[in-house]
């Protein structure tokens, strides 16, 4: 599974199960225990529960956790999406889910699969407007 998909699944899970979100926890949760944002991402990526998200963040999502003062850590990036409610995502599951979706788009949107395929206009233009098998006898025999 791609990181983008895991983040989106974690956001949906946190939104649906706010009681299972706890920013302070630093382990990979299972489906019945609380976890932090990276913990739930790790859960959907299949990361072993024995790993601490704080020490393994780089392996889980490609960036370090916490504060380094460079704006490049997970926490700093998440904080940057909140202009007026700084840090609310750490306390509020709905806000965490909202910010996780922004994070996924910003940093992993390139992983999203483009499922929209444009129509083949040449095939459409070459097809009869009314296929033979649906024409009435009156139209077909005019």
C-alpha positions in Angstrom: 0.0 0.0 0.0 1.2 3.5 -0.8 1.7 6.0 2.0 -1.0 8.3 0.5 -3.6 5.5 0.7 -2.5 4.7 4.3 -2.8 8.3 5.3 -6.3 8.6 3.8 -7.4 5.3 5.5 -5.9 6.6 8.8 -7.8 9.9 8.5 -11.1 8.0 7.8 -10.5 5.7 10.8 -9.7 8.6 13.1 -12.7 10.5 12.0 -15.1 7.5 12.4 -13.5 6.4 15.7 -12.4 9.6 17.6 -12.1 7.6 20.8 -9.3 5.6 19.3 -7.2 8.7 18.5 -4.5 9.8 21.1 -1.7 12.0 20.0 0.4 11.0 23.0 0.7 7.4 22.1 3.9 6.3 20.4 3.1 2.7 19.2 1.4 1.1 16.3 -2.1 0.4 17.4 -4.3 -2.5 16.5 -7.9 -2.1 15.5 -9.1 -2.0 19.1 -6.5 0.2 20.8 -5.9 4.0 20.6 -3.1 5.4 18.5 -1.6 8.6 17.2 -1.8 9.8 13.6 1.5 8.2 12.5 0.6 5.1 14.5 -2.6 4.6 12.5 -0.7 5.3 9.2 1.8 2.6 10.3 -1.1 0.3 11.1 -2.5 0.6 7.6 1.0 0.1 6.1 1.4 -3.1 8.1 4.2 -1.8 10.3 4.9 -4.2 13.2 3.3 -3.1 16.5 6.6 -3.3 18.3 7.9 -0.3 16.6 7.7 3.1 18.2 6.4 5.7 15.8 8.6 8.4 17.3 11.8 6.4 16.5 10.5 4.8 13.3 8.6 7.8 11.7 11.2 8.1 8.9 10.7 4.5 7.9 6.9 4.7 8.2 6.2 8.0 6.3 9.6 9.2 5.1 10.1 12.1 7.6 11.1 12.4 11.2 8.6 13.0 13.9 8.6 15.9 16.4 10.3 19.3 16.2 13.6 20.0 14.6 13.0 23.7 13.8 13.3 23.1 10.1 9.6 22.7 9.1 10.4 19.2 7.7 9.2 16.9 10.4 5.7 15.3 10.5 4.5 17.4 13.4 5.9 20.6 11.9 4.3 19.9 8.6 0.9 19.0 10.2 1.1 22.2 12.3 1.7 24.3 9.1 -1.8 23.3 7.9 -3.4 25.1 10.8 -3.0 28.8 10.7 -5.3 29.9 13.6 -5.9 26.7 15.5 -2.3 25.8 16.0 -2.0 22.3 17.4 -5.7 21.5 17.5 -5.1 18.5 15.3 -3.3 16.9 18.3 -6.4 17.2 20.5 -9.3 16.8 18.1 -9.8 13.7 16.0 -11.9 15.5 13.4 -9.3 18.2 12.9 -6.6 15.5 12.8 -8.4 13.7 10.0 -8.9 17.0 8.1 -5.2 17.9 8.4 -4.1 14.4 7.5 -6.0 14.6 4.3 -4.2 17.9 3.5 -0.9 16.3 4.4 -1.6 13.4 2.1 -2.3 15.7 -0.8 0.6 18.0 -0.2 3.3 15.4 0.4 2.0 12.2 -1.2 -0.6 13.3 -3.7 1.8 12.2 -6.5 1.2 8.6 -5.4 -2.6 8.8 -6.0 -3.8 6.7 -8.9 -5.5 8.6 -11.7 -8.6 6.5 -12.1 -10.3 8.8 -14.6 -9.6 7.7 -18.1 -10.6 10.2 -20.9 -13.0 8.8 -23.5 -11.6 7.6 -26.8 -13.3 10.2 -29.0 -12.2 8.4 -32.3 -14.0 5.2 -31.2 -17.1 7.2 -30.2 -17.1 9.2 -33.4 -16.9 6.0 -35.5 -19.8 4.3 -33.8 -23.3 4.6 -35.2 -25.6 6.8 -33.2 -28.1 4.0 -32.8 -26.7 0.5 -32.9 -28.4 -2.0 -35.2 -29.6 -4.2 -32.3 -31.6 -1.4 -30.8 -33.2 0.2 -33.9 -36.9 -0.4 -34.4 -38.1 -2.0 -37.6 -39.5 1.3 -38.7 -36.2 3.0 -38.4 -34.2 0.1 -39.7 -36.4 -0.4 -42.8 -37.5 3.2 -43.1 
